[in-house]
Amino acid sequence: MSMIINHVSYVYNPGTPMESKALNDINLVINDGEFVGLIGHTGSGKSTLVQHLNGLLKPTSGEIYFNGRDISDSDFSKKELRSRVGLVFQYPEHQLFEADVFSDVCFGPRNQGLSQKEAELKAFTALKQLKIEDEYFYQSPFDLSGGQKRRVAIAGVLAMEPDILVLDEPTAGLDPAGRDEILNMLNDIRNERGCSIVLVSHSMEDVAEFADRIVVMDHGSIVFDDEPASVFSHSAELEKIGLRAPEVTRALIKLKKEGFDVDVSCINIETAVETIAKCFGI
Amino acid sequence: MFRDITLGQYYPVDSCIHRLDPRVKLFGTLIFLISLFLTDNFIGYIPALIFLISVIALSKVPFKYMVKGMRAILFLLLLSVVCNLFLTRGDVVFSWWKLKITKQGIELAGFMAIRLSFLVIGSSIMTLTTTPNQLTDGLEKGLGFLKIFGVPVHEVAMMMSIALRFIPILVEETDKIMKAQMARGADFESGNIVKKAKSLIPLLVPLFVSAFRRANDLAMAMEARGYRGGKGRTKLKPLKYKGRDAVAYIVIFAYLSVIIALKVIF
């Protein structure tokens, strides 16, 4: 279930004075069951890129292949593509519209042409996976808290059982606890369902822990595409394009500069504590 | 798909018409419109044409932008020409079956076509050279005297400028929600009219919710900054008449007197 993006470029408002190039020769592969972190500064083109993945935008040049088929082929149904590649927009809670949580989550599966029963089953599974308690199922989605709304909206896309789940800044505007909650759930979803996850963010901390690979974008181009530890080792270059390696990595790099023998490839606090302790012989 | 809508038609160049006080432009447009209705013969349109052409030339706005406005009334224009052409009684110059074209009909049709085109071009010059905000400012100041009669001029003007400000925001929001629902498999295009109307619910409900949320936030933000209506409120850019505005008023009145003089003479 891989996705291949081949030399994709995209121009907004071509041929008008407002013409602007959003994507510039993007090449990217998203493998089966992979957790990819897509990082970039505001305006780097990451949101434009993810809208290409499910055919909402059509590349100005280049092709996108899903399972070996070109998604702009006329016989490739956009509806099918959109149910295989689930896209969760930024602030997805703004798309809720039904009178109760459960019917809202059923909207996606119902659009896939499933029967009411099948749709309800999928909605139920998705809501459970995002840890929404039963008592909220028949409440109005507008009465929930911010974090709950966000999870309900993600469940609305997850219920379609996509092979690739793409999330555009799913943690924006959440408190640290809500953020960790969502990130952990996404990792669980990946492990349980075996689907790929593409997580768009501007914060390295968001993706450091779970991502298998980090793709860094700047001005519509891909700058780095590598494992987290090796991307973070370019801390100076990252800062130049308005990004930051996680606190942990930056602390370790500073220690190394001061002559301490620490392993700078550690990306979470636990392993960092270990390597520092080891270096002090504790 | 909604991105292409441009609001108002303001054409940003720097010209002496652009720099005029919006009140002058509002007043000038009003006088121009009145003059078109005062005139009832072709000779009266000569000063109108001269006035129009010189303002267009001064405004530095490409002529094709003015004609763009004509497209919207093309149907109305054709309808009025056809009706006048065939339904006016008088000396028949051409007849076929039951349709008759009269000399008076041709004259009237041409007359109406000119009047309608001048009307549209005249008012587009104002919207092309004045930002919506300047327009509401001009209206507020220009109609300020109505306050004596208890008309809430400031409040209405404020509502207008907020409404104008919100249009691009809501257009963007619509685009976003539409895409989000399409990502969930929503289909806004196919099906009969009932199905199509039904498919708009997932778009309209979130749109209304967000409009109310934004309105609420805005009201709160305005109150937090001490907004309490028009009384005693000062402006960042107060409208002040300058020398060029006086000149413009003189030109407008001169134009009006020419029109009236022609009306009296012919």
Interface residues (C-beta under 8 A of the other chain):
Chain A: N13 Q51 N54 L56 K79 R82 S83 G86 L87 V88 F89 P92 H94 Q95 L96 F97 F107 G108 N111 Q112 F142 G156 V157 M160
Chain B: R3 E173 K176 I177 K179 A180 Q181 M182 A183 R184 G185 A186 D187 I201 P202 V205 P206 V209 S210
